[in-house]
């Protein structure tokens, strides 16, 4: 009876050790998986930061372009007014010369 009990205990011990090895392997796999995910997340975070900086630069460039466009539109409007005034002056100058 004593040897049989010892043998049963030994078998249970071996079974427990096998299960522990399996759990250890599963945990190591999970650790590797999490390390890989951390690495991916770190790269994604760096890309997001780069995109944020690039977006800010593009917004500044867009604002500068919009300001230049507004300035060009104002200058164009003033030039059109000057042309209209010059045309009016030319018409007024030419008008009396035909009537004389």
Backbone bond lengths (Angstrom), bond angles and torsions (degrees), N, CA, C in turn:
res aa  C-N    CA-C-N  psi(-1)  N-CA   C-N-CA  omega(-1)  CA-C   N-CA-C  phi
1 X - - - 1.454 - - 1.509 111.94 -
2 X 1.354 114.25 -38.28 1.466 117.90 -177.85 1.526 111.14 -67.34
3 X 1.343 116.36 -43.00 1.465 119.82 -179.64 1.516 111.25 -67.47
4 X 1.336 115.97 -37.89 1.468 120.02 178.67 1.525 110.09 -63.42
5 X 1.315 117.85 -42.34 1.471 122.56 177.38 1.521 110.33 -62.13
6 X 1.331 115.97 -41.73 1.462 120.99 178.28 1.519 110.71 -63.30
7 X 1.336 116.46 -42.47 1.452 121.33 179.36 1.538 110.28 -63.66
8 X 1.330 117.67 -43.11 1.475 122.12 177.91 1.530 110.60 -61.11
9 X 1.311 115.93 -43.34 1.475 120.88 179.29 1.526 110.14 -62.66
10 X 1.335 115.09 -40.83 1.458 120.25 -179.75 1.537 110.25 -64.64
11 X 1.317 117.05 -43.65 1.459 121.81 178.63 1.539 110.54 -62.35
12 X 1.334 115.81 -43.98 1.478 119.66 178.29 1.521 110.22 -61.89
13 X 1.336 116.57 -40.20 1.460 121.84 179.56 1.518 109.55 -62.43
14 X 1.329 117.57 -44.72 1.457 121.56 179.50 1.533 110.12 -63.81
15 X 1.312 116.15 -40.80 1.466 121.37 178.22 1.531 110.29 -62.11
16 X 1.321 116.10 -44.91 1.473 120.94 178.99 1.530 110.13 -63.37
17 X 1.327 117.53 -42.75 1.466 121.15 178.93 1.525 110.96 -61.94
18 X 1.337 116.44 -41.57 1.462 120.59 178.81 1.535 110.16 -62.99
19 X 1.323 115.95 -43.94 1.470 119.79 178.77 1.532 111.14 -64.09
20 X 1.343 116.74 -38.20 1.462 120.76 177.71 1.522 111.14 -64.03
21 X 1.338 116.62 -41.76 1.473 119.79 177.50 1.530 110.18 -61.31
22 X 1.327 115.69 -42.83 1.462 120.36 178.84 1.538 110.63 -61.53
23 X 1.324 115.95 -46.47 1.465 120.40 179.33 1.527 110.13 -62.37
24 X 1.353 116.44 -41.04 1.468 120.77 179.23 1.532 110.24 -61.82
25 X 1.343 117.25 -42.97 1.464 121.75 178.68 1.540 110.40 -63.53
26 X 1.331 116.12 -43.90 1.464 120.26 178.78 1.530 111.13 -62.28
27 X 1.331 115.69 -42.27 1.468 119.77 178.67 1.521 111.15 -64.70
28 X 1.342 117.12 -40.20 1.464 120.53 178.70 1.528 110.61 -64.22
29 X 1.334 116.18 -40.58 1.468 120.05 176.03 1.529 110.64 -59.85
30 X 1.330 114.88 -43.24 1.480 119.52 -179.57 1.528 110.11 -65.14
31 X 1.333 117.23 -41.39 1.467 121.53 177.68 1.527 109.89 -60.05
32 X 1.334 116.88 -45.80 1.468 120.69 178.74 1.524 111.20 -61.62
33 X 1.318 115.24 -42.18 1.472 120.80 178.59 1.537 110.27 -61.50
34 X 1.319 116.50 -44.77 1.464 120.38 -179.21 1.527 111.57 -67.61
35 X 1.340 116.92 -36.55 1.471 120.06 176.62 1.521 110.35 -62.49
36 X 1.329 115.73 -43.27 1.464 120.75 179.24 1.536 110.06 -63.32
37 X 1.322 115.78 -42.85 1.469 119.59 179.50 1.529 110.48 -64.32
38 X 1.327 117.16 -39.98 1.462 120.85 177.82 1.524 110.64 -61.31
39 X 1.326 115.10 -42.24 1.464 119.83 178.63 1.531 110.63 -61.86
40 X 1.329 116.29 -45.67 1.474 120.50 177.67 1.523 110.85 -61.40
41 X 1.319 116.64 -43.76 1.466 120.75 -179.77 1.526 111.27 -62.91
42 X 1.334 116.15 -38.55 1.461 120.63 179.21 1.525 110.34 -64.16
43 X 1.338 115.92 -44.25 1.471 119.84 177.89 1.533 110.39 -63.72
44 X 1.331 116.66 -43.57 1.472 120.61 -179.78 1.527 110.24 -63.14
45 X 1.321 116.57 -39.28 1.468 121.26 178.83 1.526 110.55 -62.45
46 X 1.332 116.13 -43.51 1.468 120.56 178.33 1.528 110.22 -63.12
47 X 1.342 116.81 -40.76 1.465 120.11 178.74 1.531 110.99 -64.46
48 X 1.329 116.54 -40.96 1.466 120.13 178.96 1.530 110.16 -62.36
49 X 1.341 116.49 -42.87 1.465 119.90 178.50 1.521 110.73 -62.24
50 X 1.359 116.88 -43.35 1.467 120.76 178.05 1.525 110.73 -60.82
51 X 1.334 116.13 -43.73 1.468 120.07 179.67 1.527 111.12 -64.97
52 X 1.335 116.89 -36.98 1.456 120.81 178.55 1.533 110.15 -62.29
53 X 1.344 115.87 -45.27 1.468 120.77 178.93 1.530 110.00 -63.86
54 X 1.342 116.00 -45.85 1.464 120.10 -179.69 1.524 110.64 -61.59
55 X 1.325 116.32 -40.59 1.473 120.85 179.03 1.524 110.65 -62.42
56 X 1.328 116.82 -42.08 1.472 120.43 178.74 1.527 110.29 -62.24
57 X 1.344 116.36 -41.71 1.469 120.41 178.96 1.527 110.69 -64.63
58 X 1.337 116.32 -41.41 1.468 120.06 179.26 1.526 111.02 -65.50
59 X 1.334 116.73 -37.71 1.472 119.80 177.72 1.526 110.91 -63.45
60 X 1.339 116.94 -42.37 1.466 120.27 177.54 1.522 110.71 -62.08
61 X 1.333 115.98 -43.44 1.469 120.29 179.57 1.525 110.25 -63.46
62 X 1.326 116.82 -40.52 1.467 121.03 178.78 1.523 110.53 -63.80
63 X 1.332 116.78 -44.51 1.467 120.16 178.75 1.525 110.90 -61.03
64 X 1.342 117.23 -43.02 1.466 120.95 179.17 1.527 110.15 -63.20
65 X 1.331 116.95 -41.57 1.467 121.40 179.14 1.520 110.60 -63.97
66 X 1.341 116.31 -42.32 1.469 119.98 178.64 1.529 110.80 -63.49
67 X 1.339 116.84 -39.23 1.471 119.78 177.79 1.522 110.42 -64.32
68 X 1.336 116.92 -42.70 1.471 119.69 178.32 1.523 110.61 -63.19
69 X 1.328 116.54 -38.92 1.467 119.93 179.62 1.534 109.90 -64.81
70 X 1.329 117.21 -44.33 1.471 120.07 178.71 1.524 110.34 -61.48
71 X 1.319 116.44 -42.56 1.459 120.90 178.92 1.525 110.43 -62.40
72 X 1.329 117.15 -43.70 1.464 121.30 179.10 1.527 110.37 -63.89
73 X 1.336 116.49 -39.67 1.469 119.96 178.86 1.527 110.47 -64.64
74 X 1.342 117.21 -40.66 1.484 119.80 178.01 1.528 110.37 -63.68
75 X 1.338 116.83 -45.30 1.465 120.66 179.33 1.521 110.44 -62.11
76 X 1.323 117.08 -41.50 1.460 121.99 178.70 1.529 110.58 -61.31
77 X 1.336 115.76 -44.38 1.475 120.17 178.63 1.525 110.41 -60.65
78 X 1.350 116.78 -45.45 1.470 120.08 179.79 1.526 111.32 -63.60
79 X 1.346 116.97 -39.73 1.464 120.45 177.83 1.527 110.74 -64.24
80 X 1.330 117.29 -40.88 1.466 120.67 178.19 1.525 110.67 -63.10
81 X 1.334 116.07 -39.42 1.475 119.27 176.75 1.528 110.69 -63.59
82 X 1.323 116.88 -43.13 1.466 120.91 179.31 1.525 110.80 -62.90
83 X 1.331 117.25 -41.66 1.466 121.30 178.17 1.524 110.14 -62.03
84 X 1.345 115.88 -44.44 1.468 119.49 179.35 1.531 110.14 -61.94
85 X 1.337 117.25 -41.80 1.470 120.65 178.57 1.523 111.17 -64.89
86 X 1.354 116.22 -43.06 1.465 119.49 178.10 1.522 110.98 -63.03
87 X 1.312 117.67 -40.69 1.471 120.81 177.60 1.529 110.63 -62.40
88 X 1.337 116.12 -40.50 1.471 120.62 178.22 1.529 109.96 -63.35
89 X 1.340 116.96 -43.98 1.474 121.16 179.04 1.526 109.97 -62.40
90 X 1.346 117.41 -45.08 1.462 121.05 179.84 1.530 110.10 -61.12
91 X 1.338 117.46 -43.00 1.460 120.38 178.55 1.531 110.76 -62.53
92 X 1.334 116.27 -42.96 1.468 120.37 -179.22 1.529 110.96 -65.63
93 X 1.336 116.93 -37.54 1.461 120.37 178.54 1.522 110.77 -70.44
94 X 1.314 117.42 -39.77 1.451 121.34 -176.72 1.528 110.94 -75.94
95 X 1.278 118.32 -30.89 1.459 122.60 -175.97 1.519 113.15 -60.11
96 X 1.348 121.50 -51.43 1.467 120.84 -178.99 1.542 112.11 -67.18
97 X 1.304 118.80 -30.88 1.458 120.65 -177.54 1.521 111.25 -66.98
98 X 1.349 117.69 -30.71 1.461 120.88 178.24 1.521 110.41 -75.65
99 X 1.320 115.88 -32.31 1.466 118.63 -176.03 1.539 111.59 -79.54
100 X 1.310 119.07 -17.58 1.449 120.35 -176.98 1.508 113.54 -81.94
